[in-house]
Structure formats: C-alpha cells, structure tokens
Amino acid sequence: MSNLASYIDHTNLKPSATAADIEKLCGEALEYQFRAVCVNGVWVRDCKRWLMGTQVAISAVCGFPLGAAASAAKAYEAELAADDGATEIDMVMQIGPFLEGRYAEVESDIRTIVGAVKGAAIVKVILETGYLSDQQIVDACKLAEQAGAHYVKTSTGFGPGGATVQHVKLMRSAVSDAVKVKASGGIRDYATALAMIEAGAERLGTSSGVAIVQGSTGGEAY
C-alpha cells in the first residue's frame, strides 16, 4: 500500500520521553510523511517549532490515559494544547461513568472538549474498547457522534488489549460517514496495519510507524 504513511499518527506518549525523543519523532514524521505526530501536551510547542510549514499535523492527548479528570480540567488541557499548536485532540472518554450507564454525563464531557477547541482542532474520542462489550462499544460510538466528535478511537495502548479488526468493523458500522475511526494499540507490523485499514480505520495510532512502513515489526505500539 503506497500511501500507508498517510494513515499513521506517529506516536510517543511515554512518560519518560525527552525533548530529543520528540524531536526524533518529528524528524521521522517528516522523513516518512506520516499524517501526524501524537504527543503529550507538554511537547506541543516544540512540535510546532520542528514541524512549522510542513503538512504533518500535531495531535495532543487529553485526559490521558484514564479519562477520569473533571470535564473542566480536560477542556482546559485541550484548549491549551490547541493554543500551543495542536490541530487534533485525542481525548479519553470517562470510562467509569460510562460503565455505570451515566451516558448523559459522558456525552456532556465529550461535548465540552469539542466545544473548547471548536474551530481550532478536531477531536478523537478514545473508548478504551478493552473494557467494553460489543454493545457498549456501539453505544459509546453513538454518544461520541452525538457530542460532535470527529473520530472514535479504539485504545490508549495503556489499558487492557488494543485495537482488533472486529472492534474496528463494529465502530465503523456504529457511526455515520461523518465520523471516522482510528485504530490504536498493538499495531506493530504492516499486515496488522493493512488489516485495520481494510476493516474501516482511517487513522492508525502507533509508535511503530517507521517499522511498519519499512515492512518490519516494531516493539511497543501505542
């Protein structure tokens, strides 16, 4: 697949990541023309400096990796990241409240973040599918769409399990064409990446982007 790199959000969310690591991430994104880099908020300004004038987007995570911060805190985090140069926000859904069936609160949380960055950044909602049943995945996708999300995303890579072809297909069928699907968590090789795209993913989140486009296998992938 000649344009595989254009699907990849080249990711480094390690707590131990240094400026040198993030600069390397940006350099690789430019070399291979990945769609975006995905980083923690503290690195957004640096990414903007290193990627200025290029086509590589900057995505910042929000409420990562637990999703359990107060909505106002998550909204401020997202807004600050957008002000610093992020044009995409990967937010974690409120997983505990969702599992309790408090869907209105979960939808409100997503809507708050979407509103905080409206016009400045798109929002991808991480469902952490490893915690959810198939029906819950469908329900979460529909909540995210109702709240104005632009993408639904499988996993943080820090929770149980990762992206599966089954879940990607399920998520694609649960949302309209206006909402896209991002597969993330455990994508380490070309075959897996291609399977996720064929299942309906329009973005892939992985720290193994270089290995994937080179046709080899990476290590940790989130």
C-alpha positions in Angstrom: 0.0 0.0 0.0 1.9 3.0 -1.3 0.1 5.7 0.9 0.2 3.8 4.2 2.2 6.5 5.9 -0.6 9.0 5.3 -2.8 6.9 7.7 -0.3 6.9 10.6 -0.3 9.1 13.7 3.4 8.7 14.7 3.2 8.4 18.4 5.3 8.8 21.5 3.3 9.0 24.7 6.0 7.6 27.0 6.2 9.4 30.4 10.0 9.1 30.0 10.1 10.8 26.6 12.6 13.6 26.4 12.9 16.6 24.0 15.4 14.6 22.0 12.9 11.7 21.6 10.2 14.1 20.4 12.5 15.8 18.0 13.4 12.4 16.6 9.6 11.6 16.3 9.1 14.8 14.3 12.1 14.1 12.1 10.7 10.6 11.3 7.3 12.1 10.6 8.8 14.5 8.1 11.0 11.8 6.5 8.2 9.3 6.0 5.4 11.9 5.6 3.2 10.5 8.4 -0.2 12.1 8.8 0.5 13.5 12.3 2.6 13.2 15.4 0.7 12.3 18.6 2.3 13.6 21.9 1.6 14.6 25.4 0.6 18.3 25.8 4.0 19.4 27.2 5.6 18.8 23.8 3.1 20.6 21.5 5.0 23.8 21.3 8.2 22.0 20.5 6.5 20.0 17.8 5.1 23.2 16.3 8.6 24.6 16.1 10.0 21.5 14.5 7.1 21.0 12.1 6.4 24.6 11.2 5.5 24.9 7.5 5.0 21.2 6.9 2.0 19.1 6.2 2.4 16.9 9.4 -0.3 17.6 11.9 0.1 17.8 15.7 -2.2 15.8 17.9 -2.2 16.2 21.7 -3.8 13.7 24.1 -6.3 14.9 26.7 -7.3 13.3 29.9 -4.7 10.6 29.1 -4.6 7.7 29.7 -7.5 7.4 32.2 -10.2 9.9 31.1 -11.1 10.4 34.7 -10.3 14.1 35.1 -13.1 16.6 35.6 -14.5 17.9 32.4 -13.4 21.5 33.1 -9.8 20.3 33.5 -9.9 18.2 30.3 -11.4 21.2 28.4 -8.6 23.5 29.7 -6.0 20.9 28.7 -7.4 20.6 25.2 -7.8 24.4 24.8 -4.2 25.0 25.9 -2.9 22.3 23.5 -4.8 23.9 20.7 -3.5 27.4 21.6 0.1 25.8 21.6 -0.4 24.5 18.0 -2.3 21.2 18.2 -4.9 20.8 15.5 -6.1 17.4 16.8 -7.1 16.3 20.3 -7.2 12.6 21.3 -9.3 12.6 24.4 -10.1 9.7 26.7 -13.8 9.0 27.4 -15.0 8.9 31.0 -14.8 5.1 31.2 -16.1 4.6 34.8 -19.2 6.7 34.4 -19.9 5.1 31.1 -19.7 1.6 32.6 -22.2 2.8 35.2 -24.6 3.8 32.4 -24.3 7.6 33.1 -24.4 8.2 29.3 -25.6 11.8 29.6 -22.6 12.8 31.7 -20.2 11.0 29.3 -21.8 12.8 26.3 -21.6 16.1 28.1 -17.9 15.5 28.8 -17.1 14.9 25.2 -19.2 17.8 24.1 -17.4 20.1 26.5 -14.0 19.2 25.0 -15.4 19.5 21.4 -16.7 23.0 22.3 -13.4 24.0 23.9 -11.4 23.6 20.7 -14.1 24.2 18.1 -12.7 25.7 15.0 -9.1 25.1 16.2 -8.9 21.3 16.4 -10.7 18.1 15.6 -11.5 15.7 18.4 -10.9 11.9 18.5 -12.6 10.1 21.4 -10.7 7.1 22.8 -13.2 4.5 24.0 -10.7 2.0 25.6 -12.5 -0.9 23.9 -10.8 -3.5 26.1 -13.1 -2.5 28.9 -16.3 -2.6 26.8 -18.7 -5.2 25.4 -19.7 -5.0 21.8 -23.0 -3.3 22.7 -21.1 -0.8 24.9 -18.7 0.0 22.0 -21.7 0.7 19.8 -23.3 2.9 22.4 -20.1 4.8 23.1 -19.6 5.4 19.4 -23.1 6.9 19.1 -22.6 9.1 22.2 -19.3 10.4 20.7 -21.0 11.2 17.4 -23.9 12.9 19.1 -21.5 15.0 21.1 -19.8 16.3 17.9 -16.6 14.1 17.9 -14.8 13.8 14.6 -13.3 10.3 15.3 -13.8 7.4 17.5 -10.6 5.6 18.6 -10.1 2.1 20.0 -7.5 2.3 22.7 -4.9 4.3 24.6 -2.4 1.5 24.4 -2.1 1.6 28.2 -5.3 -0.2 29.0 -6.4 -3.9 28.5 -5.9 -5.1 25.0 -5.6 -2.9 21.9 -7.2 -2.5 18.5 -8.8 -5.5 16.9 -10.3 -5.9 13.4 -13.6 -6.9 15.0 -13.8 -3.8 17.0 -12.8 -1.5 14.1 -15.5 -3.0 12.0 -18.0 -2.6 14.8 -17.1 1.0 15.3 -17.2 1.8 11.6 -20.8 0.4 11.4 -21.9 2.3 14.5 -21.2 5.8 13.3 -22.2 7.7 10.2 -19.8 8.6 7.3 -19.3 12.0 9.0 -17.3 10.3 11.8 -14.0 8.4 11.2 -12.4 5.5 13.0 -8.9 5.5 14.5 -7.3 2.1 15.4 -4.6 2.3 18.1 -2.9 -0.1 20.5 -0.8 -3.0 19.5 -0.3 -2.1 15.8 3.3 -3.2 15.2 3.6 -4.5 11.6 2.5 -3.9 8.0 0.0 -6.8 7.9 -1.8 -5.6 11.0 -1.9 -2.0 9.8 -3.3 -3.0 6.5 -6.0 -5.2 8.2 -7.1 -2.3 10.3 -7.4 0.0 7.2 -9.4 -2.7 5.4 -11.7 -3.0 8.4 -12.5 0.7 8.2 -9.8 2.6 10.1 -8.9 5.9 8.5 -6.1 6.6 11.0 -3.6 4.3 12.8 -2.0 5.3 16.1 1.3 3.6 16.6 4.8 4.1 17.9 6.0 1.6 15.3 5.3 3.7 12.3 8.8 3.5 10.9 9.0 -0.3 11.3 5.5 -0.6 9.6 6.3 1.4 6.5 9.7 -0.4 6.2 7.9 -3.8 6.4 9.4 -4.9 9.7 8.0 -5.3 13.2 8.2 -2.7 15.9 8.3 -3.1 19.7 5.8 -1.3 21.9 2.9 0.1 19.9 0.6 2.8 21.3 
